[in-house]
Amino acid sequence: MKKHICVLITTLISFSALPVLAYKQVSCAMHFHSTFSNSGRLSLEEIVIKARNLGISVVIPTDHDLEKVEYGVWPLRKIIKKTVQRNSVFLIGTDKYLDEINRLQQKYPDTVIIPGVESSPYYYWTGNPLKKNMVLHRMHKHLTVIGLNKVKQYRELPISGNPGAGKFDPILLWPCVPLLAGLLIKRKFFRISLITLSCLFFVYNFPFTTYPFSNYINENESPYQYLIDYVNSQGALTFWSHPEARNWKEPYNAGNVSLESPPYPEAILNTRNYTGFAYFWEGANTIGAPGGYWDKTLIQYCNGEREKPVWANSELDYITDGMQNNYLNLNKNILLVKELSQAQALEALKNGRFYMVSKNKPGYFEPVMENFTVKSGASRSTFGEKLVYKGKVKIFFTISTSDKKNHNMKIEFIENGRAIKNLSVKSPSNVAFEFNPSAKCSYCRIELETDNSTKLVTNPVFLYNE
């Protein structure tokens, strides 16, 4: 068994003199709800101004795309039905939402504003309205969609309740057959009856579209995978939002209907090709802990069982300052970009070229990680990248804090889902760690906690043996 060699904590000039990839770090905050959402309190512009005042360079609003629930009585679900709809991007107008984001981008050119939505792609019903035991399932199982910037892309978003998600189905033209037959019948009563019924069903089937999933059976992960695949086809990003949020693990009575939306950490394993998941706040335990579901997906990627790696991000679910103890600067993603632009920010998010910071109070200091490099021989890589190694692998980075003071920190190095070293350091420090990877294809990532419980988590670097 290969042994990890000793860890060096040093301030030697030789380490700080190592060449660094040509990236600069910018802060990115995501998942806000403005007045385009039913729960919103602030306008988009008010949120952007607050973010700018806090030094946040990339702002990603994610208002609810569509908050609409419908129950129809079989066999005339389209006629005998009850619909409840709340304020959302679709209800107010996707064109208005995108126009407002574009207006703000022009008004504040030194801040990157990327359109996004929080999506409830699917829900399903169980129970019987006559027995008053109706349960609405999974309405709060959410994906965040980032980077769609055209009205048409939203119009065709494959989510429950979106008329544009339907696809033409020629089978629904079947009333034409009895209609033609009715025209050939000589007896007036039967001819009129058949023609009338055919016309009624013809109107009922209009506009002759079907949806890929039913809201009256449990379709498991298929509707979410369908949305992920669609967003990928449009060149945009998908992140699982708050996958460990408790919501309503057991059915919660809400009048005549009960609501049930248990945590969904298993979705991380059961879906493919999404961009990532929210580590902070509600994804750090079952998913994010060493050896958890995130590490399982990364190992699957290393073993060739996944086409794409899974990245971790930091989101807010922000409405206004203080609501649920949430503030605009508590959770950030620190992106490595060549320049401050929407294209570069999206590329960093897509490729995992960032780390995350989460703190408990808005006035707390934040850890700052710089010069992060994973090195073997002449090869160097950073977050989200691949390193072809030969022999030992060295990790270097500088750690300091936003208040420029000395603070105690605990650092955990994780390789292939296993903590391989724990360190205690005092900032500011240059940190160097050298080890032998445990597999031909491996990965390493870092978790850090400060003396005020602020946390920093990096995305992985993948290691391939030469």
DANORCOR-V709491 format. One record per backbone hydrogen bond with DSSP energy under -0.5 kcal/mol. CO is the residue of the C=O (numbers start at 0). NH is the residue of the N-H. E is the energy in kcal/mol with one decimal. If there is no record, write none. Layout:
BEGIN
co->{CO:CO}
nh->{NH:NH}
e->{E:E}
END
This chain:
BEGIN
co->{6:7:7:9:11:11:12:14:20:23:25:26:26:27:28:29:30:30:31:31:32:33:36:41:42:43:44:45:46:47:48:49:50:50:51:54:56:57:58:58:59:60:62:63:64:65:66:68:70:71:72:75:75:78:79:81:83:85:86:87:88:92:93:94:95:96:97:98:99:100:101:102:103:105:107:110:111:111:114:115:116:116:117:118:118:120:123:125:127:127:127:133:134:134:135:136:137:139:141:142:142:143:143:144:145:146:149:150:151:153:156:158:160:161:162:166:168:169:170:172:173:173:174:175:176:177:178:179:180:180:181:186:187:188:189:190:191:192:193:194:195:196:197:198:199:200:201:204:207:209:213:214:216:218:220:221:222:223:224:225:226:227:228:229:230:230:231:236:237:237:238:239:241:242:246:247:250:251:253:253:255:256:257:258:259:260:263:264:265:265:266:274:275:276:276:278:279:280:280:281:282:284:285:286:286:288:291:292:293:294:295:296:297:298:299:299:300:310:312:312:317:318:319:321:322:325:326:329:331:332:332:333:334:334:336:338:340:341:342:343:344:345:346:347:347:348:351:352:353:354:355:356:357:360:365:366:367:367:369:372:373:374:375:378:380:381:384:386:386:388:392:393:394:395:396:397:398:398:399:400:406:407:408:409:410:411:411:412:412:413:414:417:417:420:422:424:428:428:429:430:431:432:434:434:439:439:441:442:443:444:445:446:447:448:449:453:454:455:456:459:460:461:461:462:463}
nh->{8:9:431:429:14:15:16:17:22:336:334:56:57:332:59:315:316:317:33:61:40:36:39:34:46:47:48:49:50:51:52:53:53:55:54:56:111:28:60:113:30:115:117:88:89:67:85:83:81:73:75:78:79:80:72:70:68:66:37:91:92:96:97:98:99:100:101:102:103:104:105:106:107:108:110:112:58:113:146:62:118:144:64:120:142:159:136:134:130:131:132:257:125:136:259:123:140:141:240:118:144:145:238:116:236:148:153:154:155:156:158:161:162:164:165:209:171:172:173:175:176:177:178:179:180:181:182:183:183:184:184:190:191:192:193:194:195:196:197:198:199:200:201:202:203:204:205:207:168:166:216:124:218:221:224:225:226:227:228:229:230:231:232:233:233:235:234:145:274:275:143:277:244:263:248:260:252:258:255:256:133:253:135:251:137:247:266:267:268:269:270:310:239:278:312:282:314:282:283:243:287:288:292:293:294:291:295:296:297:298:299:300:301:302:304:305:303:276:278:279:32:40:322:324:325:321:329:358:356:27:334:354:25:336:23:340:344:345:346:347:348:349:350:351:352:351:353:335:458:333:456:331:454:363:401:368:369:399:397:395:380:393:378:375:373:384:461:388:463:465:434:374:432:372:430:369:427:428:367:403:426:450:424:448:422:413:446:419:420:444:417:414:419:412:410:408:398:430:9:396:7:394:392:436:441:464:462:415:460:413:457:411:455:409:452:449:357:447:355:383:443:386:463:441:388}
e->{-0.5:-0.6:-2.0:-0.8:-1.0:-1.2:-1.6:-1.7:-2.8:-2.7:-2.7:-1.0:-2.0:-2.9:-2.0:-1.6:-1.1:-2.3:-0.5:-2.0:-0.6:-2.1:-0.9:-1.1:-1.9:-2.4:-2.5:-2.1:-2.4:-2.5:-2.3:-1.1:-0.6:-2.5:-1.7:-0.5:-2.7:-2.5:-0.5:-2.3:-1.9:-0.7:-1.8:-2.7:-2.6:-0.7:-2.8:-2.9:-2.5:-0.5:-1.0:-1.5:-2.8:-1.2:-3.1:-2.5:-2.9:-0.6:-1.3:-2.5:-2.8:-2.0:-2.6:-2.3:-2.2:-2.0:-2.6:-2.4:-2.4:-2.2:-2.0:-2.0:-2.6:-0.5:-1.8:-0.5:-3.2:-0.5:-2.8:-0.7:-0.6:-3.0:-1.9:-0.7:-2.0:-2.2:-2.8:-2.5:-0.7:-0.7:-1.5:-2.4:-1.7:-0.6:-2.4:-1.4:-1.5:-0.8:-1.8:-3.3:-0.6:-0.5:-2.4:-2.3:-2.9:-0.5:-1.2:-2.5:-1.4:-1.7:-2.1:-1.8:-0.7:-2.0:-1.4:-2.4:-1.8:-1.9:-1.7:-2.3:-1.9:-0.7:-1.8:-2.4:-2.3:-2.7:-1.5:-0.8:-0.9:-0.7:-0.7:-2.5:-2.8:-2.4:-2.5:-2.3:-2.6:-2.6:-2.4:-2.3:-2.2:-2.4:-2.1:-2.4:-2.4:-2.2:-0.8:-2.9:-2.9:-2.6:-0.6:-2.3:-0.8:-1.6:-2.3:-2.2:-1.7:-2.5:-2.6:-2.0:-2.8:-2.4:-1.9:-1.0:-0.7:-2.2:-1.7:-2.5:-1.9:-1.5:-3.6:-2.1:-1.7:-2.7:-0.5:-2.0:-0.5:-2.9:-0.6:-0.7:-0.5:-2.6:-3.1:-3.2:-2.4:-1.1:-1.5:-1.6:-0.9:-2.1:-1.2:-2.2:-2.4:-0.9:-2.6:-1.4:-2.2:-1.0:-0.7:-2.7:-1.2:-1.3:-1.7:-2.4:-0.6:-3.0:-2.0:-2.1:-2.1:-2.4:-2.2:-2.1:-2.3:-2.0:-3.2:-0.7:-1.5:-1.8:-2.5:-1.3:-2.7:-0.5:-1.6:-2.1:-1.2:-2.2:-1.6:-2.0:-2.4:-2.5:-0.9:-1.6:-2.2:-0.7:-3.3:-1.1:-2.3:-2.6:-2.0:-2.3:-2.2:-2.7:-2.2:-0.5:-2.2:-0.7:-1.8:-2.4:-1.0:-3.4:-2.0:-2.5:-2.9:-1.5:-2.4:-0.5:-0.5:-2.1:-3.1:-2.8:-2.1:-3.0:-2.1:-2.2:-2.8:-2.2:-2.4:-0.7:-3.0:-2.7:-2.5:-3.2:-2.4:-2.6:-3.3:-2.6:-0.7:-2.3:-2.9:-1.6:-3.0:-1.0:-2.5:-2.4:-3.0:-0.5:-2.2:-2.5:-1.2:-2.3:-1.6:-2.8:-0.6:-2.8:-2.6:-2.9:-3.0:-0.5:-1.6:-1.8:-1.7:-3.2:-3.0:-0.6:-0.5:-3.0:-3.0:-1.3:-2.1:-2.8:-2.4:-3.2:-2.6:-2.8:-1.7:-2.7:-2.4:-2.9:-3.1:-2.5:-2.0:-3.1:-0.5:-2.9:-2.6}
END
